[in-house]
Amino acid sequence: MKSWGLPLLLAALATVGLWALLGRAVDLPPAPEPKLHCVSYTPFRGDQTPYDPSLVIPRWQIEEDLRQLQPITNCVRIYAVDQGLDQVVPIAEQLGMQVLLGIWISSEPAKFEPQIVRTIELANAHRATVKAIIVGNEVLLRGEQSGETLAALVNHVKQATGLPTTYADVWGFWQKAPPVLAESVDFLTIHILPYWEDDPAPSTDAVVHLEYVMGEMQRQFPGRRLMIGETGWPSAGRAREDAVPSIVDQARYLRDFLVYAKAHELDYNFIEAYDQPWKRHQEGAVGGYWGLFDAARQAKFDWFTPVSNHPNWPMLAGLSVLIGLIALALARPRALTLPAGAVFSAAAMAGGVFMVLEAERALLITVSYWDMAVEALLLLQAAIILLVVLRQGSQLDKGPSFAEAPLRDAVAWLKAMDNDPIPMGGLLRLVVLVGAATVGLALAFDGRYRGFPLAAYAFPALAFVALQIRRGSFLRPDPAGTEERILSLIFVASALYIAWAEGPLNWQALAWCGLLLLFALGTAGAWRGQRAAGVSAGPGASG
């Protein structure tokens, strides 16, 4: 290994440099004022969920959260008063905060009518604390009640409390709502979420889009007061066109918005205070990452200093290098030439980077034991392929075989892959290809909330192509190639459809389509095998 120690050092330094680039802090405009107007507050932690009818949030948990939020805002918005959320109002009063008090209106009057009664009691008992009452949230969007019914509920609550009363929905549904609803409210509470628009806007242009929406609403409702009841940006999840979730993009949009809101004297509420893991069941990873604080109640960024997507990048760089070194130590390609050693060093470090990225993604998307199992298998798959690539490459370069490594007994089955007539190597290869094809089909047919597992499949895709070019095959696939011919058609069809559906601005989608096409290229040997078999049979051959 001495002959290529320098390439190994350079590959390790390049890995550190890559993570430093990914983790660089980005300068953003500072927030113009130290406190936010209001922040959506949902108290659920861990496996707590609003879908558990027996759950009652303990008072200490709410008090702990509001004390943490108090330095950054004097107001919280809640969406219901059941499951212990009615305790928010008296606790906020003790802390000198205000509440946008919400009533969750659904299609079932038996469930929301008790909330109306409780809300009226709270409002009348804590009038100075209740900033306004919001009767229903996105009910028209969900199609659960008519605008006329909502107007009647708003009027009832307003007459019973005498406090400012409103209804909240996405701005487009306000435009389609019957006039009686707008006439019933004291002000219109509108939701503007540039990430979720039909034509998503990137974080750099999101405030421009918001300004356009505000202009449209003011033209349709002249003279009416408008409050932005929800606006925000996710810190993790899949891209929608060029709207990319990340911590930097979240901080950029929120800071830009604060500058705009102060200049135009807008009243607003950010969604949301804390990440909510339970939302990932409904909306994929992106649904759980709208919080200013993560689920562990740690701030993602502050409002005045540069922001990084990977503030812990030195640790991630160290893990990547360590994984690469361990893989090389297990393969022990001592007899490699200098050029081959450089290639192997780069491959080992790249494998380490991809595995760390996949582990980071796994932490963001897992919501169940099944998810954890799948992600663990993907990481194991990546580790095995990295070792097999290094082992087969060393054999091709006339280096020692993998069996000479200290863990010979543990990996002896890998050595048999090349000579086994019932190839376990073919099985591993087929598992990878079927997995990639399954994800490709899922993204093609139902991709709204699904992410692109780029890190999990980037190294296998590159390895399959590289080793096929080097040897003409990888892990000795089925000579008949029937499965691979079918899979290659799935790869190409899925890639073309996803690229068309997502558009040219979604780099995550385009990168995934590129991986699918690499897998298709990596299965080209099956088609060559079919053509060769046809030529051997001849035009007059019989079975």
Disulfide bonds with the S-S distance in Angstrom:
Cys38-Cys75 2.15
